[in-house]
Amino acid sequence: MRRRIVMSMLAGATLLASALFGTGAAAAQAADVPGEFGTDWHDPVTAAPPVDRPHTKSCQVTLADAQFRDFTPYRGTYTPPKGCGDRWSKVVLRLDGKVKGRQYDRLGYLHIGGVEILRTSTPEPSPDGIAWHVEKDVTRYSDTFRSARDVEMLIGNVVDDTYTGVIDVHVTLTFYAGRPAERTPDRVLTLADTPDGTTLTTPRNSERIVAEVYATGSGGGCEEFWYLTVADPASYSCKADHGPYREVQIKVDSRLAGIAAPFPNVWTGGWSNPFLWYVVPAPHAFDVRPIEYDLTPFAGLLDDGRPHRVEVSVVGVPAGQPGWSAPVNVLVWQDAHRAQVTGALTADDATNLANSSSYTPGSENRVNTEAGHRLTVSGYLDTSHGRVTTTVTRSLANTSVHRWTDGENTDGLDATWTDDQTVTVGGHGPARTTRTQRTYTMDGATTIGTDNRLRTVLTLGDRASMTERRDGRRTAWSRLDDTYSGDAAYTINVPRDQRHAVGISRERYRLDGSDGCYGRSLATAQGVLTEDREGC
């Protein structure tokens, strides 16, 4: 069992699996749900929408057929598809996996030509075996797919007499002929390693530059549970010099170019209770979402044809301590009518980073954290269609209350992160302003009773809203609410067949906006899917 992460629960809460029965179009009957987990359960499923596929000619390419038993990467070669041209309306990645026996959750990645197109984790298997799949729209990486490339994939694993699960995966790309709905990047770049660090050299006519960072806390160490770390003098098993605040920063030539709040990913063995996640994983567990930074204000600097130093760091990680992976892709849109675009960075203003983490000892120890940061960057480019000014303002905030008792047998967290970004692009025509507001929430509780029953009650939220305006008039909007909740318990320090594990979980996903609405609700009890309902 991984390091014990325990949270305090609401007094009087009970496991009410019966509340789930009969509520969905595909709900299981109460008689079909066992009294506790057995040796098999429903294959993992998520409420997020499948990738919408166009009704055009398609071609499929296999990227990987691999079995992961250790930390040896799979290596192969990608060849572009034949018969679907070299411009596609959509490109869809699909991973099909299976595993059986006993195994931890594992982190993995997939690279084509050094470009990371998928970061993922795995479900924990049943003794009888499970299968799962992941779909992702990877059309934005079309530039990478137009020529032969090396493929590297790794899901680091350990197989021995105890952990028997071999992870078997099959990965494909499906290409759909036609023109994409939105213009895809002309170039997809990665950072180059140099003696002075990592550098980026962009085309001299770059008119829009977006960096994406797949930032994840590592499995197995304290940075996997960074939101629980505490500073001295608090007596807690996971320490960090300044407490739990984390911020992912990107710098260009040592100048702060972007800030972001990392999503509090929870993998399928997280919070010491895999029974929460066997059927419904936490949001983004199988398809880790990259952080995006609009670096267009720095394009006037980057477009000089020289390599520029680009660094990504995670604020709050103790010095010299590993625990974060942060690979970077850089997406570039070029000015088709200019060989070189010139411009300048005109503003790069950040507030002081606020980070207060106060400790109150007692029978229930408590750490209150309040943190935040704000950055504004602005720059202009003289393009073939006139001078274009881009201003990016990003504001972060984090509040959390962490409570635990001596021995950490009772331990609780209630936390909220907000990440609010506004991008304004102005030229000769009406100004376009896009505002994106993200809110992440985590309200969790685990206790270990005198009977050695470990119980976790947890709610996770991923909410976002986007509004686009031109000359003050709203032209597009969307609103996302992806909420997971679970309640599971089992007896610790006994053989697996004596755990008497029970658990319910639910995920509700709703995305609506100017393009329509999608909604889906899932519910489980003791590994049985009791509800699967679509509709807004």
N, C-alpha and C positions, 0 to 999 in steps of 0.2 A: 504494500500500500504506500502511495506517495506520502510526503510530509503531511502530517495532520493539519488540515485547515478547518477550523471549527468556528462557528458563528452562533450568537445568541438568538433565540427564537421568541416569537410572541407567545405569552403565556396563554395556555388553554387551547392552542391551535390543534386540530386533529386531522388525521388522514380520512378524507371523505370520498373514497373512490365512487361511491354510489351516486354522487352528484354529477358524475360525468356520463352516466348511462342514459341512453335514449335521447340525447340532445342533438345528435348530428344525423345527417342522411345515411352515413355508413357506420353508425354507432353499433358497438358490440352489445349483446345482451349481457346483463349482470351475470347470468349463469355461465357465460363463456369466459369470464375473467377469473383467473385462479386467485386463491387467497394470498399467494405470495409468488415471487419470481421463481421460475423453473430453470431448466437447462437450455431453453430456447425462447426467443421473443421476436417480435415483428422487426423486419429490416428497418434501418434508419430512414427517416423521412423528414423533410423540412417544409414549412409553409410558404417559403419564398417562391415566386412565380417561375415557371420554366421559361427558357429562352424562346421568344417568339421567332419562328422560322418562316422565311418567305416561301411562296409557292413557285420557285424557279428551279432550273436545273441545278443539281448539286453533285459534288465530287467529294470523296472521303479519302483521307490519308491517315494511316496509323503512325502515331508518334512513339508509342512505347508499349511493349508487352514485357512485364517485369515481375519478378518475385523478390521482395525485400526481406532478407533474413538478418542483415547486418548494416554497416554503414558504407557499403560499397555502392557508388552511384551506378545507375543504368546509363549507358552511353550508346547513342545511335546517330543516325543521319536523317534529316528531314529533306524531302524532295517536293517541290511545288506540285500541285495537282495538275493533271492533264485533262483538257476538255472543258474547263470552266473559266478560261481566260486568266488574266492577272489583275483584274479589278472585281471585287466581290461586294454584293449587297450586304452580306453578313458572313462571318466566320464563327463557328460554334465549336468550342472544346467540350469533349465529354470524357470523363473518367469513370470507368466501371471497376469497382473493387470488391474483393471478397476475402474473408478471413474467418478462421474458426479456432476454437480452443481457448487459450488464455493469453491476453496481451494487453499492454498498456496502450494509451493513446499515443500516437507518434506524429511528429511534424514533418512536412515534406514540401518540396518545391519542384517546379518544372521549368527548365530554361531552353529556349531555342536561340542559337547564336548569341548566348549570353544574356538575352532578354528574358526576364522572369515573366511568364504568362500565367502562372498559377502558384499560389501558396495555399497549402491545405493542411488539415490534420485528419486523423482517422478515428472511426468509432471503435469502441472496445467490443470484442466479439462475444457471442454466446458459445458455450461448449459445442453446440450443434452446428454453428456457423451462420454468418450473416452475409448479405451482399448490399452494396449501396452504390449510388452514382452521384456525380457532380457535373452540372452543366454551367458553362460560362460563355458569355458573349466576348470574344476576343478580336472583334473586327478592328479595333483601334491599333492592333499590332500588324495590320496588313502589310506594311512595308517590310517587316521581318520575314513574312511568308513568301515573298516574291522570288527568293533565290534559295539554293541549297544551303543548309545550315547544320551545325552540330546540335545534337539533342543531349541534354543531361537532366536526369531526374533522380531524386533521392527521397525516400521515406526511411529515415534512419531507424533501425529496428534491432532488437536483441531476441534471439531464439535460443532457448536452452531447455533443460529438463522441466523447468517450471513454466516459463513463458513460451508457449508452443506455437503461437499464432504467426504464421507466415503471411505477409500481406501481398496479395496477388492483384495486379492492376493492369488494365488495358485502356489506353488513352488514344483518342482520335481527334482529328480536326475535320469538320465538314464545311465545305465552301459552297456558297450559294451565288450563282451568277447574277450580275446586274450591278447597278450603282447603289452605293450606301445612302441611307437617308440623310446622313450628315457627312461632311467632308472629314475623311480620316487623316491622321498625321502623315506628312510626306516622308518623314524620317523618324525612326525609333532608335535612340542611341543608348549606350551604356557608358558608365564612367570608366576611364582608363586608370590603371594603377601606375603610379610614378614614384620615384624615391621621395618626393615631397608630399605624397598622399594621392588622392583621386582627382582626376582632372576631366574636364568636359570641353570638347571642341565642336561648336555648332556650325552649320552652314552660314555663310556670310549674309544670306538673304532671309534669315529666320525672322518671321513676323509674329509668331506666337510660340511660346515655350512653356511646357507644363512638365514638371517632375512628379513622378509617382514613387512612393516609398512603401514597400511592404514591411512595415514595422511590427515585429512580434516579440513579446517576452518569451524567453526560452522555457522549454519543458523541464521540470524537475528541480529548478532552483527557486530562490525567493523572487527573482524578477518575473517569474510566471505569475506570481500573486503580488505584483508591485503595489497594488492599491491597498494592501494590508501592512506594508512595512511601516516601522516606527523609528523615531530617532531616540538616542539616549536622552534622558535616563530611563525611559520606559523599558520595562522588563517584558520583552516579547521575542519570539524565536526568529523573526525576520527583521533585520535592522537596515536602515538607510540613513545617511548623514542628516538629511533634511526631511525625512518622512516620506509619504506616499505620492507626492505630486510628481507626475512625469509629463514631459513636453518634448515632442519630436521637432527638432530644429534643422533647417537646411541653411547653409551659408555659401555664398559665392565670393571668392577671394577674401575670406574672413569677414565679410559683411553679412549681417543677418538678413536672409532673403525670404524666410517663411517659418511659421510656427504652426503647430497643430496639436490637438489632444488625441492621444492614441485611444483606439477602441479597447475597452476592457475585455479582451477575448477570454473565454472560458472553454478549455478543451474538454473532451468527453470523460476524463478522469478527474476533473476539477472539483474542488471543494471537498475532497476525500470521499465523494459519493457518486460512483459511476452509475448507480441506479437512477439518478436524475436524468441521464443523457442517453440511455441505451437505445431509445426509439427516436426521441426528438432532441437533437443537439441544440446547444446555445446558438444564437444568431451568428452567422459568419464563420462557424467553426470549420466547415468543410470548404469554404471559399472566402479566404481572408481578403478583405477589401483594402486596397492600397490607399494611403493618404496622398492627396493631390495638392500640389503647390503651383500656383500660377507665377512663373518666373518672367513673364513678358516684360515687366518693368526693367529687368536687367538685360533685355535683348540688345539694347544699344551698346552695352559693354561687351556682351558675349559675341556679337557679330563681327569682331575684328579679325577673325580667322586664327586666333591664338588659343592655346589651351588655357583654361581657367580652373582654378582649384575649387572643387565643390565638396563640401563636407556635410554629413548627416550625423547628428548626435542626439542622445536622449538625456535631457536634463533630469537630474534627480538620482541617477544610477551612481552608487558609491564608486569613488575613483578606483580604477584597477579591477573592478568587478565585472565579469562577463554577464551575459544574460539577454542581450537584445540582438536581433538580426534586422538589418535595415537595407536590403538591396534596392537599387535605384534604377528606374528607367526614365529616359527623357524623351518626351514627345514633341516634335517640331513641325510646325506648319510654315511653309516657305512662300515668299512673294514670287509668283511665277513670272513677273514682268521686270524684276530687278535682279541683277547679279549680286548686288550688295545693298543692304539696308543700313542706314546710319541712324543714330539717335543717342539718347543719354538717360541715365538714371537721375531723376530730379529730387526725389525724397526717399529717405530711409530712416524712419523714426519709430523707435520702440519705447514703450514705458519701461520703468524698472519692473523686473519680475517680482510680484508679490507672492510670498509663500510663508504662511504662518501655520505651524503645527504645534499645538499646545497639549501637554500631558497632565492629566489629573489622576493621581493614584487613588486607590480605594479597594473595597471588596469587589467592585467592578471597575477595572481600570478603563480610562477613557482618553482618546486622542481626537481632538477637533482640528480639522485642517481647512484653511481658507487660502486659495491661491488663484492667481490669474496673471494674464499678460496681454499686451495689445501691440500690434505692429501695423504700420502703414508704409507701403512702398509705392512709388510712382515713377513712371518714365515715359518717354515718347520715342516714336520711330517715324522717320520720313520715308514712307512707302510709295509704291507706284500709284496708290489711290489717295495720297495726301498724308499729312501728319496725323498720326494716331497716338493718343495718350491713354495709358492704362494705369489705373490706380487700384491697388489691392489693400483692403483693410481687414485684419483678422483679429478677433478678440476671443480669448480663452478664459474659462473660469472653472474652478473645482471646489466643491464643498463636500466634506465627508465627516462622519462620526463613526469611530471604531471603538467598540467596547469588548472587553474580555476579562475573564477571571483568572486567578493564579492557576497555572497548569494548562490554561487555554482549553479547558473542557467546555467552557461556554465562551463564545466569541462571535461578535456581530459587526456588520458593516452596513451603513446607509450612505450612499455616495451618489453625486450627480456631477457630470462633466458637460460643459457647453462649449461649442466651437462655432463661432458666428463669423462668416466671411462675406464681404461685399466687394465685387469686382465691377468697376465702371470703365467702359471703353468709349472714348469720344474722338470724333474726327469732324469731317465736314458735314456729315449727316446727324440725325438724332442720336444722342448719347444712349448707350445700352447699359443698364445696371442689373446685375444678377446678384441676388442675396440668397445665401444658403445658411440655414441655421440647423445645427445638429445638437441633439441632447442624448447623452447616454446615462442610464441609471442602473444602479445595483443595490438591491435591498435584500440582504441575506442573513441567514441564521442557522448555525449548527450547534448542537449540544451533544455531549456524551453523558448518558445517565449512569447511575450507580449499577444498573443492570447491563452495562456495556453496550447499550443501544445508541448508535450514532444516528442522529436525525438532522437533515438539512432542509430548510425552507428557504426558497430563493426566488426572486423576481428580477429579471433583466429586461432593460428597455433600450431600443434603438429607435429614435424618432428624428425626423428631418423634415424641413420644409424648404422649398425653393420658389422664388418669385423672380421673374424677369420682366423688366420694364424698359420701354423705349420712349424717350421723351416724356417720361412720367406715366405712360399708359401701360397697364399690365398686358403682356403678350403671351406669357406662359406661366404655369404654376404647377407644383406637385406637393404632396404631403404624404409622408411615410410614418407608419406606426407598426413596429415589429416588437412584440412583447412575449417573453417566455416566463412561465412560472412553474415551479415544481416543489414537491414535498415527498421526501423519501427517507427510509430508515432501514437499518440492518444491524445485526449483532457483530461487533468487531472481535478480533483475536480468537476466532473459531474457524474450523474448516469451512470451505465454501458451502457445502451442503447443509450447514447448520446456521447460516446467516439469517434465515427467515426474513428475507428482504421484501419490503413493500414500497410502492411509490406511484405517485400520479404526476403527470406533467401536462402542460398545455402551451401551445404557441398560437398566437393570433397575429396575422400579417394583413395589413391593409395599405394599399398604395392607390391614391386617387389624384386626379389633376386634370389639366387641360387635355390630356390624351386619353382619358377614360379612367376606369377603376378596376382594381383587382383585389380580391380578398380571399383568404383561406384560413380556416381554423382547424387545429389538430388537438386531440386529447388522447391520453394513454392512462392505463392502470395496469400495474404488474407486467408490463411489457406487451400488453395487448392494445392495439389501436382502437379506441372506443368512439372516436369522432374524426371524420374527415369531411369537412364541409366547405364548399367554395361559394363565393358570392359576396357582394358588397352590401 
